[in-house]
Amino acid sequence: MSNRLFQSVIHQMKDAVDRTIGVIDENNVIIACSELVKIGEVMQGVREEMVYSAEVVTVGGYTYRPISAGAKAEYVIFVEGEDKMADKFSKLLAIALGNIKNYYDEKYDKGSFIKNIILDNILPSDIYIKSKELHFNTDESRLVFLIKFDGKTDVMPFEMLQNMFPDKTKDYVISVGEHDIVLVKDMKPGTDTKEIEKIATTIADTLQTEFYAKVSIGISTMVDNIKDLAKAYKEAQVALEVGKVFETEKNIVSYENLGIGRLIYQLPTTLCEMFLQEVFKKGGFESLDRETLQTIQAFFENNLNVSETSRKLFVHRNTLVYRLEKIRKLTGLDLREFEHAITFKVALMVKKYLSSKPAKL
């Protein structure tokens, strides 16, 4: 907080109050005062007295009141006198300087600046102006981690995340919702994907252990300019949303690893329905039972290798061939042919995507 800002307000109030007024910091040092010669003096014992009476203290001919609640308040105002008028003046000063401090912090706090960028609450043209005001380096490589908590938690682990990433000049922990926290992390250009996922895994493991809550993390691509943080935040959101549909077994999903799922997620449902109708014969897909679908999944996981798939499924090779032939007759697609297999794989993903959509009323 700027001492000059406090001093400016104190100076303007000097004549109206007609008493010595001022502000002390956490070390009991006067940082602003209507009597300039007092600036730099130490008001001994004030903080100690506030341990027992955090709201207001009268000692040594002065009334003291914290600007924000609590004995550990960063700033305390003082007014000459111990009478009711001094108490009233102290209340007015605490409100006035508290509001100014909040406005100043909001205007000049880098965390608030980053939050406004990722939520698109600031014009692109203003980003560079604000960056200069805050002496903020705009051209650094950064990643956005969107951390989502499933279910109810009594306490959001905001402070824990801040403690995990204490360098507030490079890493920013921001609350963006009841169950969502964003970490904007400074990264070295070309950081390996495994290193990035290791960071996410550490976050998830720590929070799940401490708060007994399921944690999902979406990771954006790396951006090199501050104006692209809004795009990165949207990527992290998409990573979580697409992950719910196509990567249900994973709690950490990276945008750049979404593959074809990212494309399908952006398609209109009507187009997806038309695609399914064209790919499958009428009723072909619905006629596939659970065992057949599991066979198909295993066949894809084993790179269309008949021998390996039959071994993993503990079935005879001829049994697997029979099942694949049955699928061909029902759907018109022979999964042993690469192009047919691709079409079927995409169709399965489209089907899964449509199933994740809420039913139309």
C-alpha positions as CSV (number, residue, x, y, z in Angstrom):
1,M,0.0,0.0,0.0
2,S,1.3,3.5,-0.9
3,N,2.2,5.6,2.2
4,R,1.8,8.6,0.0
5,L,-1.8,7.7,-0.6
6,F,-2.5,7.5,3.1
7,Q,-0.7,10.8,3.7
8,S,-2.7,12.5,1.0
9,V,-6.0,11.6,2.6
10,I,-4.7,12.5,6.1
11,H,-3.6,15.9,4.9
12,Q,-7.0,16.6,3.3
13,M,-8.8,15.6,6.6
14,K,-6.4,17.6,8.8
15,D,-8.5,20.8,9.1
16,A,-11.9,19.0,9.3
17,V,-10.7,16.8,12.2
18,D,-8.6,19.5,14.0
19,R,-6.7,16.8,15.9
20,T,-3.5,14.9,15.3
21,I,-4.4,11.9,13.2
22,G,-2.3,9.3,11.4
23,V,-1.5,5.7,10.4
24,I,1.0,3.2,11.8
25,D,2.2,0.0,10.1
26,E,2.7,-3.5,11.4
27,N,5.9,-2.4,13.2
28,N,4.2,0.5,15.1
29,V,6.0,3.0,12.9
30,I,4.0,6.1,11.9
31,I,3.8,6.1,8.1
32,A,1.3,9.0,7.6
33,C,0.4,11.8,10.0
34,S,-1.2,15.3,10.1
35,E,1.9,16.4,11.9
36,L,4.7,15.7,9.4
37,V,7.4,15.7,12.0
38,K,6.0,12.6,13.6
39,I,6.4,10.4,10.5
40,G,8.9,7.7,11.3
41,E,8.3,7.7,15.0
42,V,7.5,4.5,16.8
43,M,4.2,4.2,18.8
44,Q,5.4,1.7,21.4
45,G,3.0,-0.9,22.8
46,V,0.1,-0.4,20.5
47,R,0.1,-3.9,18.9
48,E,0.5,-5.5,22.3
49,E,-2.6,-3.7,23.6
50,M,-4.6,-4.8,20.6
51,V,-4.0,-8.4,21.4
52,Y,-6.5,-8.0,24.2
53,S,-8.8,-5.5,22.5
54,A,-8.6,-5.8,18.7
55,E,-11.5,-3.4,17.9
56,V,-10.3,-0.2,19.5
57,V,-7.5,0.8,22.0
58,T,-7.1,4.0,24.0
59,V,-3.6,4.5,25.4
60,G,-1.2,7.3,26.0
61,G,-3.7,10.0,25.0
62,Y,-4.6,8.4,21.6
63,T,-7.4,6.2,20.3
64,Y,-6.2,3.4,18.0
65,R,-8.4,1.4,15.6
66,P,-7.3,-1.2,12.9
67,I,-8.2,-0.4,9.3
68,S,-9.2,-4.0,8.9
69,A,-10.5,-6.3,11.6
70,G,-8.2,-8.3,13.8
71,A,-5.2,-7.7,16.0
72,K,-2.8,-8.6,13.1
73,A,-4.2,-5.8,10.9
74,E,-1.6,-4.5,8.6
75,Y,-2.4,-0.8,9.3
76,V,-3.8,1.0,12.4
77,I,-5.1,4.5,12.5
78,F,-4.8,6.8,15.5
79,V,-6.6,9.9,16.6
80,E,-5.5,12.3,19.4
81,G,-7.7,12.0,22.5
82,E,-9.5,9.2,24.4
83,D,-13.0,10.7,24.3
84,K,-16.1,9.8,22.4
85,M,-15.3,12.2,19.6
86,A,-11.9,10.6,19.1
87,D,-13.7,7.2,18.9
88,K,-16.1,8.6,16.3
89,F,-13.2,10.1,14.3
90,S,-11.3,6.8,14.4
91,K,-14.3,5.0,13.0
92,L,-14.7,7.4,10.1
93,L,-11.0,7.3,9.3
94,A,-10.9,3.5,9.5
95,I,-13.8,3.3,7.0
96,A,-12.4,5.9,4.6
97,L,-8.9,4.6,4.6
98,G,-10.1,1.0,4.4
99,N,-12.1,1.7,1.3
100,I,-9.2,3.5,-0.3
101,K,-6.9,0.6,0.6
102,N,-9.3,-1.9,-1.0
103,Y,-9.6,0.2,-4.1
104,Y,-5.9,0.6,-4.4
105,D,-5.2,-3.1,-3.9
106,E,-7.9,-4.0,-6.5
107,K,-6.4,-1.5,-9.0
108,Y,-2.8,-2.4,-8.5
109,D,-2.8,-6.0,-7.4
110,K,-1.3,-8.3,-9.9
111,G,-3.5,-11.2,-8.9
112,S,-6.6,-9.2,-9.6
113,F,-5.1,-8.2,-12.9
114,I,-4.5,-11.8,-13.9
115,K,-8.0,-12.8,-12.9
116,N,-9.5,-10.0,-15.0
117,I,-7.5,-11.2,-18.0
118,I,-8.5,-14.9,-17.8
119,L,-12.2,-14.0,-17.2
120,D,-12.2,-11.5,-20.1
121,N,-13.0,-8.6,-17.8
122,I,-10.4,-6.3,-19.4
123,L,-10.1,-4.9,-22.9
124,P,-7.1,-6.2,-24.9
125,S,-5.9,-2.6,-25.4
126,D,-5.9,-2.0,-21.6
127,I,-3.8,-5.1,-20.9
128,Y,-0.5,-3.6,-22.0
129,I,-1.3,-0.3,-20.3
130,K,-2.0,-2.1,-17.0
131,S,1.0,-4.3,-17.4
132,K,3.2,-1.2,-17.5
133,E,1.6,0.3,-14.4
134,L,2.2,-3.0,-12.5
135,H,5.7,-3.5,-14.0
136,F,4.4,-6.8,-15.3
137,N,6.5,-8.8,-17.8
138,T,4.1,-9.6,-20.6
139,D,6.3,-11.9,-22.7
140,E,6.9,-14.9,-20.5
141,S,5.9,-18.5,-21.0
142,R,2.9,-19.5,-18.7
143,L,0.5,-22.4,-18.2
144,V,-3.0,-22.4,-16.8
145,F,-4.0,-25.2,-14.4
146,L,-7.8,-25.3,-13.7
147,I,-8.3,-27.2,-10.5
148,K,-11.9,-28.4,-9.9
149,F,-13.2,-30.0,-6.7
150,D,-16.1,-32.4,-7.1
151,G,-18.6,-32.5,-4.4
152,K,-18.8,-30.2,-1.3
153,T,-15.7,-29.2,0.7
154,D,-15.9,-27.2,3.9
155,V,-12.8,-25.2,3.1
156,M,-11.4,-24.3,-0.2
157,P,-7.6,-25.1,-0.2
158,F,-6.7,-21.7,-1.5
159,E,-4.0,-21.0,1.1
160,M,-2.5,-24.4,0.7
161,L,-2.1,-23.9,-3.0
162,Q,-0.5,-20.5,-2.4
163,N,1.9,-22.2,0.0
164,M,2.8,-24.7,-2.6
165,F,3.6,-21.9,-5.1
166,P,4.9,-19.1,-2.9
167,D,6.6,-17.0,-5.6
168,K,3.9,-14.4,-6.0
169,T,5.9,-12.5,-8.6
170,K,5.7,-15.5,-11.0
171,D,2.9,-17.9,-10.0
172,Y,-0.7,-16.7,-9.3
173,V,-3.3,-18.7,-7.4
174,I,-6.8,-17.3,-8.2
175,S,-10.3,-18.4,-7.0
176,V,-12.7,-18.3,-9.9
177,G,-15.8,-20.1,-8.4
178,E,-17.2,-22.1,-5.5
179,H,-15.3,-25.2,-6.5
180,D,-12.7,-23.9,-9.0
181,I,-9.2,-22.5,-8.5
182,V,-6.8,-21.4,-11.2
183,L,-3.0,-21.6,-11.0
184,V,-1.2,-19.4,-13.6
185,K,2.3,-20.7,-13.5
186,D,5.5,-19.3,-15.0
187,M,7.2,-22.0,-17.0
188,K,10.5,-22.4,-18.9
189,P,10.0,-22.5,-22.7
190,G,10.0,-26.0,-24.0
191,T,9.2,-27.6,-20.6
192,D,8.6,-31.3,-21.1
193,T,5.0,-32.6,-21.0
194,K,6.0,-35.1,-18.3
195,E,7.3,-32.3,-16.1
196,I,4.0,-30.4,-16.5
197,E,1.9,-33.4,-15.7
198,K,4.1,-34.1,-12.6
199,I,3.2,-30.7,-11.3
200,A,-0.5,-31.4,-11.8
201,T,-0.1,-34.8,-10.1
202,T,1.6,-33.3,-7.1
203,I,-1.2,-30.7,-6.7
204,A,-4.0,-33.4,-7.1
205,D,-2.3,-35.8,-4.7
206,T,-1.6,-33.2,-2.0
207,L,-5.2,-31.7,-2.1
208,Q,-6.9,-35.1,-2.2
209,T,-4.8,-36.3,0.8
210,E,-5.4,-33.1,2.8
211,F,-9.1,-32.5,2.0
212,Y,-10.4,-36.0,1.1
213,A,-12.0,-34.5,-2.0
214,K,-11.9,-35.7,-5.6
215,V,-9.8,-33.2,-7.6
216,S,-9.7,-32.8,-11.4
217,I,-7.2,-30.7,-13.2
218,G,-7.3,-29.3,-16.7
219,I,-4.1,-28.1,-18.3
220,S,-3.8,-25.5,-21.1
221,T,-1.2,-25.2,-23.8
222,M,1.7,-22.9,-23.0
223,V,1.3,-19.3,-24.0
224,D,4.0,-16.7,-24.5
225,N,2.1,-13.5,-24.1
226,I,-0.1,-12.3,-21.2
227,K,-3.0,-11.4,-23.5
228,D,-3.3,-15.2,-24.4
229,L,-4.1,-16.2,-20.8
230,A,-7.8,-15.9,-21.5
231,K,-7.4,-18.4,-24.3
232,A,-5.4,-20.7,-22.1
233,Y,-8.0,-20.6,-19.4
234,K,-10.7,-21.6,-21.9
235,E,-8.4,-24.5,-23.1
236,A,-8.1,-25.7,-19.5
237,Q,-11.9,-25.6,-19.2
238,V,-12.3,-27.6,-22.4
239,A,-9.8,-30.1,-21.3
240,L,-11.9,-30.8,-18.2
241,E,-15.2,-30.9,-20.1
242,V,-13.9,-33.2,-22.9
243,G,-12.1,-35.3,-20.3
244,K,-15.4,-36.0,-18.6
245,V,-16.7,-37.5,-21.8
246,F,-13.7,-39.3,-23.4
247,E,-11.1,-39.6,-20.6
248,T,-13.4,-40.7,-17.7
249,E,-10.7,-42.7,-15.9
250,K,-8.3,-39.7,-15.8
251,N,-8.4,-36.8,-13.3
252,I,-5.6,-34.8,-15.1
253,V,-6.3,-33.9,-18.7
254,S,-4.1,-31.8,-20.9
255,Y,-5.7,-29.8,-23.8
256,E,-3.0,-30.7,-26.3
257,N,-3.5,-34.4,-25.7
258,L,-7.3,-34.4,-26.3
259,G,-6.8,-35.5,-29.9
260,I,-10.0,-36.1,-32.0
261,G,-12.2,-35.8,-28.9
262,R,-11.6,-32.0,-28.9
263,L,-12.9,-31.8,-32.5
264,I,-16.0,-34.0,-31.8
265,Y,-16.8,-31.9,-28.7
266,Q,-17.1,-28.8,-30.9
267,L,-19.5,-30.4,-33.4
268,P,-23.2,-29.6,-33.3
269,T,-25.3,-32.5,-32.0
270,T,-27.4,-32.6,-35.2
271,L,-24.3,-33.1,-37.3
272,C,-23.2,-35.9,-35.0
273,E,-26.6,-37.7,-35.3
274,M,-26.4,-37.5,-39.1
275,F,-22.9,-39.0,-39.0
276,L,-24.1,-42.0,-36.9
277,Q,-27.0,-42.6,-39.2
278,E,-24.7,-42.6,-42.2
279,V,-22.1,-44.9,-40.6
280,F,-24.3,-47.6,-39.1
281,K,-27.1,-49.5,-40.7
282,K,-30.5,-48.9,-39.1
283,G,-30.4,-50.5,-35.6
284,G,-26.9,-51.9,-36.3
285,F,-25.1,-50.2,-33.3
286,E,-28.0,-50.8,-30.9
287,S,-27.8,-54.6,-31.6
288,L,-24.3,-54.8,-30.2
289,D,-24.3,-56.3,-26.7
290,R,-22.0,-55.5,-23.9
291,E,-19.6,-58.4,-24.6
292,T,-19.3,-57.3,-28.2
293,L,-18.5,-53.7,-27.2
294,Q,-15.9,-54.9,-24.8
295,T,-14.3,-57.0,-27.6
296,I,-14.3,-53.9,-29.9
297,Q,-12.6,-51.8,-27.2
298,A,-9.9,-54.5,-26.6
299,F,-9.3,-54.8,-30.3
300,F,-8.6,-51.0,-30.5
301,E,-6.4,-51.1,-27.4
302,N,-4.3,-53.8,-29.0
303,N,-3.8,-51.9,-32.3
304,L,-6.2,-54.2,-34.3
305,N,-3.9,-57.2,-33.6
306,V,-6.1,-60.3,-33.6
307,S,-3.6,-62.6,-31.8
308,E,-2.8,-60.1,-29.1
309,T,-6.5,-59.2,-28.5
310,S,-7.5,-62.9,-28.2
311,R,-4.7,-63.4,-25.7
312,K,-5.8,-60.4,-23.6
313,L,-9.5,-61.5,-23.7
314,F,-8.6,-65.2,-22.9
315,V,-10.5,-66.4,-26.0
316,H,-9.5,-68.5,-28.9
317,R,-8.4,-66.7,-32.0
318,N,-11.2,-68.2,-34.1
319,T,-13.7,-67.0,-31.4
320,L,-12.4,-63.4,-31.9
321,V,-12.6,-63.7,-35.7
322,Y,-16.2,-65.0,-35.3
323,R,-17.1,-61.9,-33.2
324,L,-15.5,-59.5,-35.7
325,E,-17.4,-61.1,-38.5
326,K,-20.6,-60.8,-36.5
327,I,-19.8,-57.0,-36.1
328,R,-19.3,-56.7,-39.8
329,K,-22.6,-58.2,-40.6
330,L,-24.5,-56.0,-38.1
331,T,-22.8,-52.7,-38.9
332,G,-21.3,-53.1,-42.3
333,L,-17.8,-52.3,-40.9
334,D,-14.9,-54.7,-40.9
335,L,-12.7,-53.7,-38.0
336,R,-9.8,-55.6,-39.5
337,E,-9.6,-53.0,-42.2
338,F,-7.9,-49.8,-41.1
339,E,-10.3,-47.3,-42.7
340,H,-13.3,-49.2,-41.3
341,A,-11.7,-49.3,-37.8
342,I,-11.1,-45.5,-37.8
343,T,-14.7,-44.9,-38.8
344,F,-16.0,-47.1,-36.1
345,K,-13.7,-45.6,-33.5
346,V,-14.8,-42.1,-34.3
347,A,-18.4,-43.3,-34.3
348,L,-18.0,-44.7,-30.8
349,M,-16.7,-41.4,-29.6
350,V,-19.5,-39.5,-31.2
351,K,-22.0,-41.8,-29.6
352,K,-20.3,-41.3,-26.2
353,Y,-20.4,-37.5,-26.8
354,L,-24.1,-37.5,-27.6
355,S,-24.8,-39.7,-24.6
356,S,-23.1,-37.1,-22.3
357,K,-25.5,-34.4,-23.5
358,P,-28.6,-33.7,-21.4
359,A,-31.8,-35.1,-23.0
360,K,-33.9,-32.6,-24.9
361,L,-37.3,-31.9,-23.4
